[in-house]
Amino acid sequence: MKKILLILSITVIVLLMVFPKIIGMQVETHYLKVWQQLANESGYEVDHGEFNSSWFSSTGTSMITIPLDPSMPDSVTIGITMRVAHGPLLIGSQHPIFGLAAGELSFSIEPSSEELKNIIDQVSLTASSLVTVHFGLTGAIEVGFSIDKFSYAAQGVQIQSDGISAQWRASRDFKTSSGAITSYPISLSGLGINLEIDTMLNEFETGQYNGLNVLGSQSVELKQIDFRSASTIASMSNIKLNYSGTEQSNKVNNSIDLSIEKLLVPAPINSVAYSAQLLQVDSEFYAQWANLSKQQSQDPVLLKQQAMDLATQLLKPDTKLHQTLRLHGMGGYLDLAASVQYQSNGENTSTITIDNVADLLALLHITVSVAVDKVVIDQTGMTPMLGYYLEQDLVGLENDRYQMELALDKGALNINQKPAPEDIASTLNLMLTGNPQQRNTAKSVTEPAQRKAEIIESSSSKQSNNEGDSTTEYANGENITDTSLGNQNENEKGGEQ
C-alpha cells in the first residue's frame, strides 16, 4: 500500500513538473496563431516583439497599428504585454489555483502624430487598463477587464468616469457564455450641456442556436440619466431591459421587455412600458439568418429577395409576434397592442412567392388595439372630433376609455369587427403597399367628410350654448374664443325693442 501511495505521489509530482512546460509550448503556439488570425481578418498591421517562455510562466509583447482614417496617415499603435502562468497549479495567480493557464494583459497607446498625442495626454487614468484571462482544466475561458477612474478634458469638454469592469466566461467551443458589465457613474459637461449617467449593470447568459446567440437571458439596469442645457431639462429613472430566448422541440421563443419608471422629457409622457414576444420560430429561420449575416452582397435587388425568402421562414401556423406598449401621461394611460400571425389555407409555405409587401400582407392576420383614457383625450382638445367616429362605431367608449380594434385579415381591413369604410381602407393600403385600392370611393369619401364636419360643428355649438362665450385651448396652445351666441342674443334684444 505504501508503495502504491509512493508511486502515485511521484507520478503527481512529475506531472506537476512536466505539464507546465507542455502548456507553455502550447501557449506560445496559440498566442502567435491568435494574433496572426487577427491580422488576417482585420487587415491591421501586427508586429510581435519578444516572447519568453520559462518552465512555469511566459511573457510576450505585441503591437497592433490601427489607422484612424484610410485617407490620412494618422494611426494609433496599441502595445500589449502578456504574462501567463502555466498550469495545472497556478501559483501566485489571482485566479483559481487550478487551471490550464492564467494570464494578464496590459495595454499602452502610442499615437503616430503630435496632435493625437496631445489628445491622448488629456486622458487621466488612476491605473492602467488590465485584462485577466483564465483557462480552466475543462477548457473553459474566463476573461476579466477593468478600468479605474479616468477623466478627459479638452476644448471645453470634460468627461469623468468612476470606471468600467467586466467579466466574461465561455465554454471551450464558445457556444455558451455568461458574464456581467458594470459601468460606474460617468458625467459629461461643457459646450452648454451637462449629462450624468448613473451606474449601469448588464448581466447576460447566452447560447448559440444555429450559429446565432439567440438563447439565454440578458438584463440591463440603469438607475438614472440626467440631461441639462440652457433650453432643455430631461431625465429618466429606473430603466430596465430584459431579454430571454428559449428552445424546445426545434422551436425558439424570444421576448424583450423595456420599462422606464419615471420620465421627464419635453413631451406629456411620464412612464413607458414595452414588451414584445416572437413565439414558436422554426429553427430553419435562424440557420438562414446566420447565412445571410455572413454574406457581403450590396445588391439591393438580391438583398430584398433574400429578406423576402427569410420572411417566408416565419410563415408557420404556430409562429406569432405580439407587442404591447403602455404610456402614462396627462393623468391617464395609452395602451397599444399588436399581434401578427400567419393564416394558413393548407398551402405549402415552401411554394409561396413573396415579391412585395402586398404579397406578404395577404398571408397574414394582423390585429392592433388602441385604448386611451378619456381624461387624456379631453386634455388634447380632440373630444369633438371623436364624435363622428363614435357615431360610426369606429371608436368605442367604455369605462371612460376610448377603444378601437383594427384587424387586417389577408388584406381585408376591419374596424371593431366590421368592414372598414372604403376611404380608410384605401388610405391604409396606400401607406402599407404604396398602391391605393381603386374602388367606388366618391361616396365614401365625400359623405363621411361632410357628416364628420356636421358632428364636430354640432359638438362645438353644444359646448358654446352651455357656456356662452367660451374659450377652447387646442393641443397647439392656440386659444379661440366663440362669441357667436352673445352676438345673437344682442340682435334678438334689438328686434324686441
N, C-alpha and C positions, 0 to 999 in steps of 0.2 A: 504493500500500500504506500509506504514511504517512497519507494522507487517511482511509482506512478505519479505521485504528487511532485516529486523532484523533476521528472521528465516534463510534466505539464508546466511547471514553473519555468524551466529552462526554455521550453517552446514559446511561452508567452513573452518572456524577456527578449528572446531572439526576434520574435515578430515585432515587438515594440521598437526594437533597434533597427530592423531591416525595413519595415514598412515606411518610415519617414523618408528614406532615400528613394524608394519606389514612387511614393506620392510626389516627392519633389521633382522627379523626372517628368511625371505627368503634368504637374503644374506648369512647367516651362513649355511643354508641347502645346497645352491648351491655351496658355497665355498668348503665344505667338499666333495660334490659329484664330483666336477671337479677334485680335487686332487686325489680322490680315483680312478677315471676313468683313470687319467694319470698314476698312479702307476700300474694299471692292464694291460694297453696297452703297456707301455714301459718296465715294469719289473724293473724299478728303485725303490730304497728304498725312501719312502716319510714319513717324520715324521711331525706331527703337534705340534706346540707349543701352546701358549695361543691364545684364540680367545675371545676378549672382545667386547661385544655389548651394547652400551648405546642407549638412545632414538633416537638420531639424527645421530649417526655415529658408526662405528665398526672398530676394528683393529684386525689383525691376523698375525701370523708368521708361516712359514712352511720351511722345509728343504728337499731338494731333493739331493740324493747322486748318482752321475754318475760315473761308473767305466770307466777308460780310456782304459784299456786293460784287457780282461777277464782272461788272463794268469798272470797278475800282480796285486798286491794289491793296486796300486796307484788309487786314485779316487779323485773327486772334489765334495765338498758339496756346493750347492748354497742355500744361505739363502734368503728368500723372505718375505718382510714385506709389508702388505697390509693395506691401510687406505681407508675406504669407507664412503662417506656422503650419508645419506638416503634421498630420495625424498619425495614428489614431488617438494619441494622447496629446491634447493641445495645452501644453504647459505655458503659463504666462499670457494666455489669451483672455480677452474679455468675454468670449463666447463660452458655450457649454464645453466641459472638459474633454468630451469625446466627439470625434468627427473626422472626416477625411482631411479637411483643411479649413483654416480660418485666416482671413486677411483683412487688411485695412488699406484704403486708397485715399490719398490726399492730393489736392489739386493746387496748381499755380497758374496764373494767367499772364501772358506776355503779349501785349499788343504790338502791331507792326509799325505804328506811327505815333508821333508825339501827341497828336490830338486825341487819339484813342487812349493813350497812356494817362493823359490828364483827366479824362472822363472816369477811367477805372480807379484812378487815385482818389476820386471823390467818394468811393465806396469804403466804408469803415466797418471791418469785421472784428468782433471781440475774440473770435477764434476761427481758424481756417476750417473750411468745409471738409467733412470727413465721411467716407463711405466704408462701412464694415460688411464683410461677406463671410458666411459660414456654410460649409458643405458638410451635411450630416453623413452618418455612416450608410444611410439608405440612398444617398444621392440627392436628398432634398437640399434646396438652396435657401438661405436667409440673407437678406440684404438690409442694411440699415443706413440711413442718411440723415445728417443733421447739420444745420447752420445756426449758430448762435446769433445773438442780436447784431443787426447791421443797420447802417444808415447811409444815405446818399444825398448829397446836396450839390446842385449846380444850376445856374441860370434861373435863379429864383424859385426853384422847386426843391422841396425837401421830402425825403422818404425815410421813414423809420419803421423797423420791424423788430419784434421780440424773438424772431427766429422761426425755423421750419424743422420739423422732424418727420421721418417716415420709416416704416418697417414693411418689408415685403418678403413673403415666403412662398416658394413654389416647389412643386413636385419635380422629380428628376426629369420627366418628359414635358414639363411646363404646361400640362393640361389642366392643372388646378393650381390656384394661388389664393393667397389671402394677405391682408395687411391693413395698415392704417396710416393716414397722413394727417398731421396736425399743423395748421398754420396759426401761429400766435398773433396777437394784435398787431396791425400794421396801419400806418397813417400816411397820408399824402397831403401836403399843403403847399400853397404858392399859386401865383397867377390868378388870384381871386377866388380860389376854391379850397375847400377843406374836405377830405374824405377819410373816414375812420372805419376800419373793418375789424370787428372783434374776432375772438378765437373761432376757428372753423375746424371741425373734425370730420374726416372722411374714413369710414371703415368699410372693408369690402371682402367678399369671398367669391371667387369666380371659377367657373369651369367651362371648358371648351365643349362645343357641340357642333359637329361637322365643320370644324375649323374656326368657329366664331365663339367669342366669350359672351354667351347669352345666358348661361346658367349661373346660379348663385344669388347673392344678395349684395346690396350696397346701400349705405345710409350716409347722408351728409347733413350736418347740423351747423348752423351759423347763428350766433346769438344776436348780433346787431350790426347794421350798416347805417352810417350817418353821412349825409352829404349836405354841405352848405356852400352857398355862393351869395353874391350880392342880391340876386333876384329869386333864388330858389332854396327852399329847405325841404329835404326829403329824408326819410328813414324807413327801415324795415327791421322788424324784430322777430326772433324765434322762427327762423327759416329752416324748414325740414324737407329733405328729399329722400325718398326710399324707392328702391328698385328690387324686384325679385324675379327670378326665372327658374322654372321647374320643368322637369321632363318625365313623362310617363307614357309607355307604350308608343314610342316614336312620335309623341305629340308634345309640343312645348307651350307653356303658359307664361306670359310676361305681364308684369304690372308695374306701374310707376305712380307714385303719389307725391304731390308737391303742396306745401302749405306755408302761408305767411300769416302769422297770427296777428300782427299789427303792422299797418301800412300807413305811412304819411307821405303822400305824393300830391302833385298839382292836379288831382282828379278826385271825384267823390267816391273813393274806394277805401275801405278800412281794413279789409282782410281778404285773402284769396285761398281757395282750396281747389285743387285739380287732381283728378285721377284718371288713369287710362289702363285698360286691360286688353291685351291681344291674346285670345284664347284658342287652344287646340290647333296650333300651327303645325303643319306637316314637316317632317324632318327634311324633305327634299327642298323646301323653301330656303333653309339656311345653307344647305350644300350649294345651291345655285347662287345664293347671295355671296358666299365665300369666293366662288369662282369669279363673279363679276368684280369683286373688290380687288382681285389680282390683275385684272386687265387694265391696259393703258390706253385703250382706244379713246379718241377725241371726236369721232364721227358722230354728229348729233342724230342722224338717222339710225345708226346702229345702236346708240345708247337708248334712244326712245324704244326701239324694238326690244332690246334686252330688258328694259323696265317693264314693258307690257308682258313679256314672257314671264318675268318674275311675279307680276301681279296674278297671272293665271295659277300660280302655285298656292295662292291664298283662296282660290275658288273651291273650297271644300265645304260640305254641308255643316260641319261642326265648327268651322273657323268663324270667329266673331270678334269685332272690335267694338269696345264700349268705352265712352268717355263721359265724364261729368265735370262741371265747373260751377263753383259757388262763389259769388261775390257779395260782400256786405258793404253797404254804404247808404247814406241818406236815410238812416233809420230802418232799413229793410234789407231783404235778400233778393238776389237774382240767381236763379238756378237754370243751368243748361245741361241737357243730357242728350247724347247722340250714340247710336249703335249702327253698325254696318254688318250685314251678313249675306252670304251667297244663297240665292234661292235656286235650288236645283229642279230641273224638269226631267231628270233622269239621263241627261246627256253626259257624254264622256268629256271631262274637262280637258283632256289631252288633245281633243279635236277642236277646242274653242279657239277662235282667232279674234284677237283684240287689236284693232288698228287705231282707235282713238278713245277719248273719254266717253263718248256716247255709247260705244260698244260695251264698255265696262259697266256703265250705269244700268244698262239694260239687263244685266245679270244680277243686280244687287237689290237688296231690300234695306233701305236707309230710313231711320226714324230720328227725328230731332224734336225734343220737347223743351218748351220755354215756360218758366213760371217766375213772376216777379210780383213782389208785394205792392199793393195799391198805393201805399204811402210813398213809394219811390216814384211811381208814375205821376202822382199828384204833384210832387215837387218839381218835376221836369216840365209841367205845363202841357203834357201830351194827353190828358184825360179827354178833352173834347174830340180829339182826333180818333180815339178808340171807339167812339160811339158807333160809327159805321161798321167797324169790324165786329163789334158785339152784336149788332142787329143781324149781320150776315152769318153769325156763328163761326166766324173766322178766329175769334178770340172769346174765351170764356172767362167769367168772373165768379169765383167760388172761394168762400172764406177769406175775403179781402185779398185775393191773389188773382192776377190776370194769368191765364194759361193758354197755351197753344201747342198743338202737336202736328208736325209735318211728317208725312210718310211718302217716300219715293220708292215705289214698288215696280221694278223693271221699267222705269221710265215714266210711269204714271204718278202724278202728284196728287195726294190727298191732304186736306187740312181738317183736323178734328174728325177724321174718319168719313169725310165727304169729299167728292171730287173738287179740286181747286178751281176757282174761276180761271177762264182761259187766259186773261191778261197776266195773272200772277204766274200761271204755269209756263207761259211763253217767256216771261222775263227771267224766271229761274233757269229755264233751259238755255237761254242765251248766255247767262252767267256761267253755267257749268260747261257747256259744249261749244259756245260761240255760234250756234245755229238756232235762231228763233223758230218756234213752231208756227208755221203759216196756216192758221185756221181762221174761222169766221170771228175775228176779234173786234169788229167795228162796234157791235152792240155791247160786248163785254167790257170794252174799254170806256166807251162814252157814258153809258148809263150809270155804271157804278161810280164813275168820277163825279157825275152830277149829283147822284144820291149822297155820296160822301160829303160833298160841299154843303148840301142842304142840311145834313145832320150836324156837321160842325157849326154851321151858322145858327141852327136851332139851339144847340147846346150853349153857344155863346150868348144868344138872346135871352135864354132862361136865366143864365147867370147874371145878365145885366138887369133883368126885371126884378130879380131877388135883391140886388144890391144897389140899384140906382146907378150913380156914377161909380164905375169900378175900374180898378187898375189891375191889369194882368201882367205878371212878371214871367217872361219866357225863358227858355233854357239859355239863350244867349245874353241874358241880363237886360234885354230891352223892355222898357215899360210902355204899354199902350193904354190910354185912358178912353173909355167908352162913355160919351156924354149924350148919345142919341135920345135916351129916354128923357133926360132932363129937358132937351130942346122940344121934344114932343109935348110934354106937359105945359111948357110955356105957351106953345101955339094954341093948345086947347083952351087955356085960360084967356088968351086974347080973343078967341072966337066967341066965348060966352059973354064977354064984355060987349 
